[in-house]
Amino acid sequence: MQDVIKSLNGYSSKEREKFAKSVFGPSDAATEDEIRALEYTREGYKHLFNLLKDNVGEVPGYNKVVNISDEECAEFQSEDKAKIRKDYLNSLISVIWCLYDCALKTGDAFTQGAFNEQSKNLCDFFLRYITFVNPNHDQLGQLGGNFNHPFVYLRVSTHLKGIEGINHYGIDIRFDKDGPARNLLPNKMTHILFIPYDLKNHKFILKPEDDCMYNVGEVARHGVGLVLSQVGASDSEEHQRKERIPKRIISDFDRLIGESGIDQEEQVQHKEEVRKWGIQKIVNLANENEFAVDSPIRQHIEKLKREYKHTDMRFGREIIFSEEELIKLTCNCE
């Protein structure tokens, strides 16, 4: 595997070996999947850096549609549109691999997890893929997926379910209409859940998932996976980096807010908001209320701020990078 890793530019051989082993486990020879993942990651660093720096002309697929209208896109010949879509999808996959590799670099590797980001350029990159590929992206199909579109669709999900008025989009890693979904994402996943939960401020969730929701079989597998994930491993376990609010944090907050002396009706309102917005809401309480410095709830809030980064927009244990952090992580791998 050393020879393959050394042949890929952008990373030292030691860093790439650590990356490959963390994803695929130790082996004596690089597999086709490992080589592909490393190539996606290398490209992803270039694409993410260019997106953040407004160099969109360097991002395949996106560069063809970013500055033209939906009406102009509709005039593409089907063959041209298919090629643009495939190039664009490869760019999406690369960016997800880059984000995952950034998580590895910062000690936040996961088997199940989500990214919570605030970036106009990155949000626009995912939104434009959705509007380009599926002009009817705002129509929900059967069984919570969409059996009429094999690439992009509005879907239901159990994530951020308390927040009203937001759309949950599914992006399948599928290159051909009649072909299978491809497990080309980290941890061999085949689907991206994209939730722009605050479009005004360009905040969104990206979550790689095991199964798509395009046909009956995929929806069934997705449902089974959901049940197993909720019955099995806890969201608090190290390899789980989802935006779901850990039960421990909710129970601690319920107890402390009950002892805070706040009016009962206000307590109920705070509890409801915490179940929607998680850690960011708990931390914001310090600004909304004059808790004594030595009060248990104030101490709890300060503990959360020490334990987690980016508490101003954090729900649970998801991965969060600021744009400045991403630029710093990607600028040396251009």
ZICOR-V688631 format. One record per run of one state. SS is the DSSP state (~ for helix, > for strand, _ for the rest). FROM is the first residue (numbers start at 1). TO is the last residue. If there is no record, write none. Layout:
ss->SS from->FROM to->TO
ss->SS from->FROM to->TO
//
This chain:
ss->_ from->1 to->1
ss->~ from->2 to->6
ss->_ from->7 to->12
ss->~ from->13 to->24
ss->_ from->25 to->31
ss->~ from->32 to->52
ss->_ from->53 to->55
ss->~ from->56 to->58
ss->_ from->59 to->61
ss->~ from->62 to->65
ss->_ from->66 to->69
ss->~ from->70 to->74
ss->_ from->75 to->77
ss->~ from->78 to->105
ss->_ from->106 to->111
ss->> from->112 to->113
ss->_ from->114 to->114
ss->> from->115 to->118
ss->_ from->119 to->119
ss->~ from->120 to->133
ss->_ from->134 to->139
ss->> from->140 to->140
ss->_ from->141 to->141
ss->~ from->142 to->144
ss->_ from->145 to->151
ss->> from->152 to->154
ss->_ from->155 to->168
ss->> from->169 to->172
ss->_ from->173 to->184
ss->> from->185 to->185
ss->~ from->186 to->188
ss->> from->189 to->189
ss->_ from->190 to->190
ss->> from->191 to->198
ss->~ from->199 to->201
ss->_ from->202 to->202
ss->> from->203 to->209
ss->_ from->210 to->215
ss->~ from->216 to->231
ss->_ from->232 to->239
ss->> from->240 to->241
ss->_ from->242 to->246
ss->~ from->247 to->258
ss->_ from->259 to->263
ss->~ from->264 to->277
ss->_ from->278 to->278
ss->~ from->279 to->288
ss->_ from->289 to->295
ss->~ from->296 to->307
ss->_ from->308 to->318
ss->> from->319 to->319
ss->_ from->320 to->322
ss->~ from->323 to->331
ss->_ from->332 to->334
//
